[in-house]
């Protein structure tokens, strides 16, 4: 548990209490695993400063399992206190969104004319498909899917001020006109978007086709990244997975 005077060195730092319960649970899991696999038999144990001789070896595993259940319970308390909502789903979702964003940005840049690709630092891709309730794009809906292997989603591109002013200008009647002849390659020019107030420049819009298989592979990659590269799994979920082994062994 976090004490009032205990400060985390980073946003996801484990507290001393959680580290202690994590260590106890891992040691209990490994201890029972070794006890069962190697067939150890305990003759005596020390309890409250006294040596106790064991006469019923059949019940030793039951006692160890009860102790293990206690460690599981204690770890669960600390785990939920520091993670009011288990964080693994949000971490995997964040991984997935970041990888999808890179994928769709690549599709958008390939679909744009070379003129825009040469100034890609001035091109900002907005993806309603990845929007959440906290995102201004949340109410923008995706388009229908054309077939089983490929689908389409609306993509909006906002232009930086320098790029925007080199292409567009407003007429005396305050109408948006294109002053620089640019091949928009099927991208529709929108003066503004409903529900979007933070971007003042015009938008480019197009329904881009993407691969469903690529999205599945991105989700798999997001999960593998969580398991192998990021430390969240080894910090929080690995002790839980390891703790299940004694219960599985008790079923045999």
N, C-alpha and C positions, 0 to 999 in steps of 0.2 A: 504494500500500500504506500502511496505517496504521503510523506509527512509534510507539514506546512512549511518547514524550512528546507525541504529538499527541492532542488532546482534541476530540471532536466537539461543536459548539455545540448540536446537536439530535440526536435519535436517528437521523435518516436523513441527516445531513450527509455530503456527498461528500468524500472525502479529497483531499489535494493530488495524490497519485499518480493517482487515478482521473480527476480533473479534467484532468490533463495528457494522459493517454491518450485521454480523451474528445475533447479539443480536437484532438489529432493525427488521430484517426479521422475527425472531421467535416471537417477541412481536407483530408485525403486524398480523402474521398468527393466533396466539392465540387470539388476541383482536377481530379480525373479526369473528372467530369461536364462541367466547362467545357472541358477539353482535347478531349474527344470531340465535344461538341455544336458548339463553335465551330470545330473543325478546326484547332487550333493545331499548329504544327510547331516542334520545338526544334532549333536549330542548334548551340548549345553549352551546356554545363553546367559548373558549378564543382564539382570533386571533390578533397577534401584539399588545398585551396589552389591547385589547378591548373585551367586551363581545358581542357575536353575537347570536341573537335568531333565531332558525331554524323554518321556517314555512312550509317547504316541507320535510317531513320525508322520502318520497319515494326515494329521491335522496341522502340520507345520505350514503346508502350502496354503491352507485356509486362513491361517493367522497372517501370513505374508500378504495374501490377497486383501484382507481387511485393512491392513496398514496401507497397502497400495491405493485402495479406494479412498482412504483419508487424504493421501497426498493428491489424488486426482481432484477431490473436492476443494482442497485448499488452493491448488493451482487455478481451478476454475473461478474461484472467488476473486483472486487477484487479477486474472486474465480479463474478466468482465468489468472489473473496476477501472482498469486502464483502457479497456476497449468497450465502451458502453454498447457499441455495435461492432461485432467482429469486423476488422478492417480489411480482411483478405479480398472481399468482393469489390470494395472501392479501389483497392490497389490494382487488381486485375482489370477492372473497368477503365481505370486511368491508363494503364499500359495499352489496352485495346484502342482507346480513343486516340492516343498519341500516334500509334502505328497507322491507324486508319487515316488520321489527318495527313500524315506524310504520303500515304498512298494516293489520296484524293488530290492533294496539292500537286503531286507528280502528274496525275491525269489531267488536271486543269491546265498546267503549264504546257503540256504536250498539245493540248487542244487549242491553245492560244497561238496567235501569230508570233513570229520571231521577234517582232518589234517589242512585244510585251515580255518575252522570255529574256531579252537582253536587259530588261530593267526589272527583273523578278523581285528585287528588294523593295520595289514600289507596288508589288502586286500582293494583295491580302485575300486569301481564299477563305470564304465563310461556308460552313458545312451544316445545314439544317439537320442532316441525318445524325450528327453527333450532339445535337442540342439537348440541354437538360432544362429543368424547370427554372433554373437560375439564369439561363441564357436568353438573351433578347430574341434569338431566332427560334425559340421553342414552338411558336405557333405556325411556323412555316412547314407545310406538310410535304412529304416525299411523293414522287409521282408513281404511277403504276409500273409493274415489272413486266418487261417484254417477253421473257422466256425463262426456262428452268436454269440455264447456266449463267445468264447475264441479267442484270437489273439496271434501272436508271434511278438517279437521284438528282434533285436540283442543286446546282452549285452556283454560288454568287461570289463575284470578285469585286473587291473595293480597291480603288487606285489611290496611290499616294498623291499628295498635292502637286508635286512637280510633274508627275506623269499625267495626272488629270488635266492640269492647265496646258500641257503641250498638245492635248487632243481636243478638249472641249472648251466651249465658251458660251456665254449667255447673250442672247440677242437683246436689243433695246426693249423688246416685249417680254423679257425675262424667260425666254424659251431656250432650252438647251440645244445647241447645235454642235456639229462636229466640224472643227476648223482644220484638222489635219487628217488627210485621207489615210485611214488605217483599215486593214483587212481584219474585220472582227470574226471571221470564220464561223459564222452561225451564232455567235454570242449576241444576245439581245441587250440593248442599252436601256437601263431603267433609271429614271431620274431620282427615284427614292423607293424605299421599301417600307411597307407597312410594318409597324412594331419595331422598326430600327430607327433610333434617334441619335445614336452615338457616332454614326458615319455621315458626314455632310456631303461627300462626293458622290457622283453617280455610280451605279452598279452595273456590272455585266452579269448576265444570267444565261445558263445553259443547262439542259438535262444531260448529264454525262453517264455513259454506260460503264458499269464496272463488273468485275468478275465475282460471282458468288463464291467460287472456290478460293479466290484470293482472300475474301473476308473470313472464310473458315480457317485458312492457314494463319491469318493474322491473329485470330482468337487463340489458336493453339500456341502460337509463338508468345502471346501475352501471358498465357498460363505457364509455359516453360520458363519464361523470364522470371516470373514470380517464384517458381520452385527453385531455380538454379542460380540466377544472378542476384536477385534481391534478397536481403537478409530477413524480410518479414516472416517467411515460412519457417526458417530455422529458429527464429526467435520465439514465435508464438505457436505455430501449428505443429511443428515437428515433435515437440514433447507430447502433444495430444495423440498423434499417430503412434508414437512409440509406446504410450501408456495403454493402447488397445491390445498390444501383444499378450500381456498376462491374461487378459479376459478371454482372448482367443485360445490360449493354451489350456485354460480351465475347462473349455468345452470338449477337450479330447480325453 
